[in-house]
Amino acid sequence: MSSPAPARPRRFPWLTYGLISFAIAFLAALPLFSVLFTAFVADMNGCQVDEGSPHPCMVMGQDWGDTLYFTGVMGWLMLATLPLGIMGLVGIMVIAIIHRIIWGRRQKDAQ
């Protein structure tokens, strides 16, 4: 009778940590995407956009002035989201490093 095959060691969840890091970075950058959208639409249609007040901006026959004003002002949220995102990325990196060290020790002990 043959002995059972040894269990294959589990792989470290790098993909999980990568996806979490991507989600943190994406959420932190959302205000930047809002400002880039505003600049793109305003430039393509020759509109003026600033933080002072909304200005009329005709896009495909409709006035987008208020929308572009709102999305442009949302860029100020970067003052909060970027530092929080950086702290989140550093935090997940520290957690991943600690997890990898513990995982490596357990793999070594299991052998």
N, C-alpha and C positions, 0 to 999 in steps of 0.2 A: 504494500500500500504506500502511495506517495504522500509526502507531507504537503499541506496547503501552501500555495505560493505566498510569499511575504506581501503584506499590504503595501500598496504603492504610496509613497509619502505625499501628503497633501501639498499643493503649491501655495505659495504666499499670495494673498489677494491684492496684487498690484493694480489690477484693473478696477477693483472697487475703490481703492484710494485715488486712482486717476479720475474716475467718474465724479467722485465727491469733490476733488480739487477743481475739475472743470465746472461743476455746478456753482461752486463758490465764486470762481473767477467770472463766470457768465453773469450771475446775479449782481456782483459788484460793478460790472461794466455796463449794466443796463442804462444808467443815465447817460453814459458816453454814447451809446447807440442812439438814444433819443436826440442828443445834440447833433450827431452826424446825420440823422434823418432830416432834422430841421434844416441844417445847412444845405444838404443836397436838394431838397424840395425848393427851398427859397432861392438858391442859386440858379436852378434850372428854370425858374419862372420869373426871375428878376425881381424878387420881393425883398423888402427890408424887414429884418427881424432883430429885435433887441429886447432887453429885459425891462425897458421902461413902460411900454404899453403895446398892445396888439396893433398891427397895421394891416390894412386891407391887402389881400394876396389872392388873386384869382388863379385857381388851379382847376383845369377841366370845367370851366364855367361856374365854379363855386368858390365862395370866399373861404379860404383856409387860414386867414389871419389869426383867429383865436386859437385854432388847433396848433399852428406853428409857434405861437407865443407860449402856449402851455408846454409843448414838447421841448422848446428851447429853455424855458425856466426850470424844467425838470432836471436839467444838467447840474443845477446847484446841489442836487442830492449826492453828487460825486464827492462832496466834502465829507459825507458820512460813509457812503458805501465803499469807496476805495480804501480808506484806512481799515474799516471793518473787514473787508475782503482780504486785505493783506494779513491782518491778524488771524483770520480764519484759515488762510493758506499756511501760515507758519504753524498754527495749532495742529492742523491735520498732518503736516509734515512731521512734527514732533511725535504725534500719536503713531504715525506709520513707522518711524524709526524705532520707537520703544516696542511696538508690536513685532517688528522684524527681529529685533534682538531677542525678545522672549521666544518667538517662534523658532528662531535658529537654535536656541538652547534646548528647547523641547525636542526638536528634530535630532539634535546630537545625543540627547539622553535616551531617545527611543531606539537608537542603533546599538 
